[in-house]
């Protein structure tokens, strides 16, 4: 992006040779939420695992990966900068369903190379097919890294809360009848080389969408809007004041916010809340008594990065709605245990309603991951 010019007195223009030099660069981005302009680090209220720019091409109408057939992962790569991004490498990975994972948990799918012109985006298809393992029923997590190693290199691979060139999609869509329980098993992992107090929270939204709006939006965009309803977002007014004064992020936020007010489209209003039924939903969790220990490469780096990011945030974004504490546990360094989750669907839910469970995993108060379950009432 272009560096801002120094302030001048009105009506006066500096000679060309005295004007500050402009630096033009790409601004690669895989969004973590709908109105994401790429400012990092992200606050603890932002569900960075819900990227609307990552999806799967499969036979499932809800966009879930399908076991036993070839699936193709897509990623939308943005370039909001003032210079062509070329070449751009895009790397695709999958991981077992987890509330938090690191590079050591990721399995490589394939890579693509392309160029992204300024102020546009490219929908990139990983042409190497991916077949999810039957053990997880297709509920794997997806992660995508992108980088232009010359002008816009990736800084924190596999860490979407710290790097705008990383996207993560830990989302599954299931169908259920009213009063029918939905179960899911995920991993709860201590990613750090120290013992931590892990907590899991859930923010629940009960929303609805007219059939005509669902048809007009298309399945993927409708799911993205349902998933993003009620989420914590960085408002245009708050962008410039969110980061600690004097940091590079604060300087960049002032520049971004000026353009964002003009470029951001108005938020969609087609998704509506069923607020009177929200209190009748619940999440139950059962944590396995015994687990395993998964060694990590470069131990302590993620913890150091997250602590540094927290220092840069003057006003972290808070969750948009009330959160339920699902469970808490003490985990030893690098310990991993399975977590059985049971979601309830209110008995008075109507066909076409959606229950959205945004699960957040925190360790010592730091947000390290999450998983989102969308239940469509049939």
N, C-alpha and C positions, 0 to 999 in steps of 0.2 A: 504494500500500500504506500501511498505517497506521504512523505514527511510534511508536517504543517509548516507553512511559511512563517517567518518571524513577524511580529506585529509592526505596523507602520502607521505613520500619521495619515489621516484621511487626506486624499487628494494628492499625495506624493507617491511617486514610484521610484524604486531604487534602479540605478543603472543596471543593465543586464549582467555585467561582470561582477556586480556586488550582491546580486540576489543569492539567497541560500540555495545550495544544490539540492535538487529533488532526487529522491531515491525511489525508484519504481521496482516493486517486487510482486510476485504472485501472493495470494492469500488463500491457501488451500484449506478446505474445511469439510468435515463430515459432521453434520449437526447432531447434537444430543437432544435437542427439543426444537419445536417448530420455529421459534424466533431466535435461534442461536446465530450470532454473528461471529463467533469464534473467540470470544474473550475467555481466557483461562488464567487462574484456576477457577473451577466451578464451585459454588457454595454447597453446603451439605444438604440443602433442600432440593437440589436438582437431580432428577433420576437420570444419570448419565448413561444408564444401560437401556434406555428406551429410544435409541436413535431412529427417527423416521426415515433415514436415508439408507437403511439396510433391510433387505427383504429377500425372500426365497421364491424362486420360480419352481412350482411343483403342481401336482394334480389336486392338492387340497384347496378348496375354495376360500378358506380362511388364511391361506398363505403359510401354513405350517409345513416344516419339512416332513416328508413321507418316507418311512422305512421301506427298504426293498426296491427303491426305484432311484433313477438319477435325478438329483436336485441341483439347481444352479443358483448360486448366491449372487445377488446384485448389490452394488453400492453406488450411491449418488455422490459424486465428488464435485464440490463447488470451488470456484476460483473468484473470490470477491476482490482480488487485487487488480492493479493497473498494468500487469505484465503477463504475457503468456507463460503458462506453466508447462514446461516440456524439457526432458521427458518426465512423466509422473509414473512411479511404480505403485501399484495397488496390490497388497497382499491380503489374502483371505484365510481365516482360521475358524475352527470350531472348538468348543470345550464342553465338557460334561455340565449338566445343569447345576449351577452353583450360585450362591448369593455373593460370591466374591472369588475372583481367580486372578492369577498372574500369568506371565509369559510361559512359565513352566507347565501350565495346565492346557495350553493351546496346541491344537493339532493343525498342521498346515494343510490347506486345501489346494491353493494355486495362486498364481500371480498374473497380472495383466499390465501392459504398458501403453500409455496414451499421452495426449496433450489436452489441456483444458484452456481454452481462450479466456480472456479477461471478461469479468462480469457475467459469467455463465456457468453451466454445470453439465456434467456428462454422466449418464447412467451406464455404469461399467458392469458387464456380465462376466463372471469368472467362468471361462469356457471349459474348465476341468470339472466334470461332474462330481458331486458329493453324495455319498450314500450314508445317511445317519445309521448309527448302530441300533439294533433292536432292543438292547438292554435299557436304553433311555426312552424308548417309544417316540423318538424324534423330537424330544424336548431340549435339544442342545442349545447352548449359547453361541452367538456368532460375534466375531471381532474382525475389524478391517483396519489395517494401517495404510496410509498413503504418504508419499514423500516425493518432492522434487529436490534431489540431493545437491543441486547447484545453488538455487536461489531460495528455496523454501524447505529445508530439510526437517524431517521429523526429529523432535527433541526427546520425547518420552514415549517410546513404543509401548503399546499394550496398556496405556494409562489415559483413557478418554477424559478423566476429570482434570488432567493436567495438560493435554495436548489436543488441539483442535483437529489435527490430522489423524486422529484415532476415533473410530466409532464402535459402539458395542450395542448388541441387540439381544437382550435376555427376556424375551416375550413369548408367551404361548397363548393361543386362542382355543378354547374348548366350548363345547355345547352341552347344556344340561337342562333338565326340566326343573320347574319350581319345586323347592323342598328337597331336591336331589343333591347329596353331597358330592364334592369334587375333590379328589386326592392327587397329590403330587409329591415326589421325593426329590430333594435337592441336597447338595453338599453345603455344609457350613464349615468354613476353613479359616484357620488363623494364618494369615499370610506373613506374619511378622516373626522375628527371631526372639521374641519375648512373650511371656504369658500375658494374655489379654482377657478382659471382660467383654464378651460378645453379647450384643443385644440385637433382636430382630423386631422391627416395627412394621405396621401395616397401615397404609392410608387407603380407605375404601371409598369408591365412588359408584353410585347406582345411577346409571344414566339411560336415556332412551334416544332413539333417532327415528324419524319418520321413514317409512319404506321408500317414499319418493326421493328423499334426501340421500338415502343409502344407495339407491340406484344411480342418482346423478353424480355422486362423489366417486363411485367405484369402491370395491371392497378394501383395497389397500389404503386409500386416502381416508375412508371412513374409520378404519381401525386406528389410523394415526390420530385422528381427531378425537375419537373416543378415549384412546390411551392418554392424550394430552389434556383432557378436560380437567380443570381444577388444579393443574400442576403449577408448581412454583416457577415463575418465569422472571427473567431480568427485564423489568419494565424500562422503557426508554428514559423515563425521568430518573431512574435509579442507577443506570449504568455508570454514569460519571462519578458517582459518590460511593460506589461499592468497594473500591480497592483502597488500601492504605495510602495516604498521601506520600508522594515522593517515590513510589515504586514505578517500575516500567509499565505495569498493568494500569495504574491510575492515569498515566500519560496517554496510553493507548485508548483507554475507555473514553476519555474526553473527545478524542478524534472519532471513534466509532459512533458515539451517541449522536453526534451532529448529523451524520449521514443516515443513521438508523431511523430517526424520526421521519425522514422523508421517504425512505425505501420500504419500511415495514408495512405490509398490508394489514387491514383491520382484522381483528380476531374473528373466527367463525362463530356463529351463534346457532348452528343447526343441531348441536348436541345439547340436550337439556337434562338437568338433574332430577332424579326422583328422590327428593330430600327426605320425604316422610318415611321411606323404607330403609334409609341408610343405617339406622340404629339396630335393625334386626339381622344384620350380617355379622359374621364372626369368622375368625381363623383359629384353628387349634393346631398345636405343634407338638411333636414328640421327637426328642433328640436321642439318637442311639447312645447307649451307655459306653460303648467302646468305639474307638476310631483308629485311624492309621496316621502315620507321620510321613508327610511328603516333603523331601528335601527341596530347597529353593536355591536357585542360582543368584549370586549377588545379594545375599541376605541383608536386610536393613535398608536397601535403597528405596523401596516403596514407602516405608515408614518415614524416612528422611524427607522424601519428596512431599508427602502429605503434610508433615509438620511445617515445612517451609511454605507450602501453599496456604496453610491456615494463618501463618504470620502475615501474609500479603493481603488477606481479606479484612477490610475494615468493618464491613457490614454483611456478613454471610447471609445468603438467601435462606429464608426459613420455609418450611413446608406450608403449602397453601391451605391444608385442611387438618382436622384433628387426626392424630395417629394413635393406634392401639399398640401397646407393648405385647408382642406375641410370645416372646421368651427371652431369657438371658442365661448365659452359661460361662464358665471359665474354661478357656482353652489353653493348652500348653503350646510352646513354640512349634509352629508348622503342623499343628494337629488338625485333622479333618474328620468330621463325623457326618453321618447321613441324618437328614431332618425330614420327617414325614409331616406333610401339611394337609389339613382338611378344611376346605372352604364350604361355608353354608350358603345356600341360595334361598332367600325369603320365600315363604309359601305363597304370598300374594304377588309375586313377580309375574309380569305379563310377557307373553311371547314377543320377542323383539327387544326386550330390555337387555342391558349389559351390566354386569358386575365387574368392576375393575379393582384388583388388589395389587397395590404397589408395595412390595416388600423391600425394606431397607435393612442392610446389615451394617452395624457400627461396631468399632473396636476402640475402646478407650475414648469414645466420643467422636472418632473420625469415621466418616462414611467410606466404607471400603467396597461396597457392591450392593446388588439388589437383583430382584427378579419380579416380573410383572405377569400376572395371570388375568386374562380377560375371559369371562364366562358369558356366553350368549345364551339367553333363555329361549328354549324352543317349545 
